[in-house]
């Protein structure tokens, strides 16, 4: 897939913002430290050799980092996300979706994500493991290189504003619909049907899915993507964060 015009400037600004004096977005980190030992994997990731359905759209999956880190901060691969930095949303991935049947996955051999690409996008996806995994599991199904995949993902990450859920979390009697409405208020181009809200079995927010068509415009999520109904009770973990 061809790169976006002006993406080089955007990536340069993103890289600059990943330093210790980074400026936060409304639901991001107050700073972003890149690990000194950040390194690519040593071997390509093989495909799964399972036939894949045609891509009919995408999901931009946004993970709510405080909930992810709640029980995972002791795992070494999560140190950059859960210990060295404190995030709101991070990018889980950009996922090609199929209209019917299993979604495309691990479609081709995935060379190691280059270190420069990892550094450029670490503040968006703060895990060397996740950067390789998302490229191999999803990026290979639609893009020719990790650089192209993350260029597209970064452009979408920049396009959609992420509401401040640290503030929303203090609202009483929260529902999944409140989360959708916060995203709609921040992004007038999003309809309610284009926003999936994933709650875990305890009712805590884990992820938000923005459903996109092949032209990367919002589309209605299907039943697998939409997640919790608007009236479902929801809770948002702040991770002990007190400055908001």
URVEN-V958601 format. One record per residue. N is the residue number from 1. NEAR is the number of other ideal C-beta (glycine too) atoms within 12 Angstrom. Layout:
BEGIN
n & near
N & NEAR
N & NEAR
END
This chain:
BEGIN
n & near
1 & 26
2 & 13
3 & 22
4 & 21
5 & 10
6 & 14
7 & 27
8 & 17
9 & 17
10 & 27
11 & 32
12 & 16
13 & 19
14 & 34
15 & 25
16 & 19
17 & 28
18 & 34
19 & 19
20 & 16
21 & 13
22 & 26
23 & 18
24 & 24
25 & 28
26 & 24
27 & 36
28 & 34
29 & 38
30 & 22
31 & 20
32 & 35
33 & 25
34 & 35
35 & 26
36 & 12
37 & 13
38 & 31
39 & 20
40 & 25
41 & 25
42 & 11
43 & 12
44 & 19
45 & 29
46 & 17
47 & 20
48 & 19
49 & 11
50 & 15
51 & 15
52 & 25
53 & 19
54 & 19
55 & 28
56 & 26
57 & 33
58 & 38
59 & 41
60 & 48
61 & 40
62 & 44
63 & 36
64 & 40
65 & 44
66 & 34
67 & 36
68 & 34
69 & 33
70 & 25
71 & 17
72 & 23
73 & 23
74 & 12
75 & 16
76 & 17
77 & 24
78 & 27
79 & 23
80 & 36
81 & 43
82 & 29
83 & 22
84 & 26
85 & 35
86 & 32
87 & 44
88 & 42
89 & 44
90 & 43
91 & 44
92 & 36
93 & 40
94 & 43
95 & 40
96 & 38
97 & 37
98 & 26
99 & 22
100 & 12
101 & 16
102 & 19
103 & 30
104 & 31
105 & 31
106 & 27
107 & 33
108 & 27
109 & 20
110 & 32
111 & 24
112 & 24
113 & 40
114 & 23
115 & 23
116 & 21
117 & 33
118 & 35
119 & 33
120 & 33
121 & 46
122 & 41
123 & 45
124 & 47
125 & 47
126 & 42
127 & 39
128 & 33
129 & 29
130 & 35
131 & 47
132 & 36
133 & 26
134 & 41
135 & 45
136 & 33
137 & 32
138 & 40
139 & 44
140 & 35
141 & 36
142 & 34
143 & 30
144 & 21
145 & 24
146 & 39
147 & 29
148 & 25
149 & 41
150 & 42
151 & 34
152 & 38
153 & 50
154 & 39
155 & 31
156 & 34
157 & 34
158 & 27
159 & 24
160 & 36
161 & 25
162 & 38
163 & 33
164 & 27
165 & 43
166 & 34
167 & 20
168 & 33
169 & 29
170 & 17
171 & 20
172 & 11
173 & 12
174 & 30
175 & 25
176 & 34
177 & 26
178 & 33
179 & 45
180 & 38
181 & 24
182 & 34
183 & 39
184 & 26
185 & 20
186 & 27
187 & 26
188 & 12
189 & 19
190 & 33
191 & 20
192 & 26
193 & 23
194 & 33
195 & 43
196 & 40
197 & 44
198 & 33
199 & 32
200 & 23
201 & 9
202 & 14
203 & 20
204 & 30
205 & 45
206 & 37
207 & 34
208 & 46
209 & 45
210 & 50
211 & 41
212 & 36
213 & 21
214 & 18
215 & 12
216 & 28
217 & 20
218 & 30
219 & 29
220 & 22
221 & 32
222 & 22
223 & 14
224 & 20
225 & 32
226 & 29
227 & 31
228 & 33
229 & 18
230 & 23
231 & 14
232 & 25
233 & 22
234 & 37
235 & 30
236 & 40
237 & 27
238 & 28
239 & 30
240 & 15
241 & 24
242 & 9
243 & 13
244 & 22
END
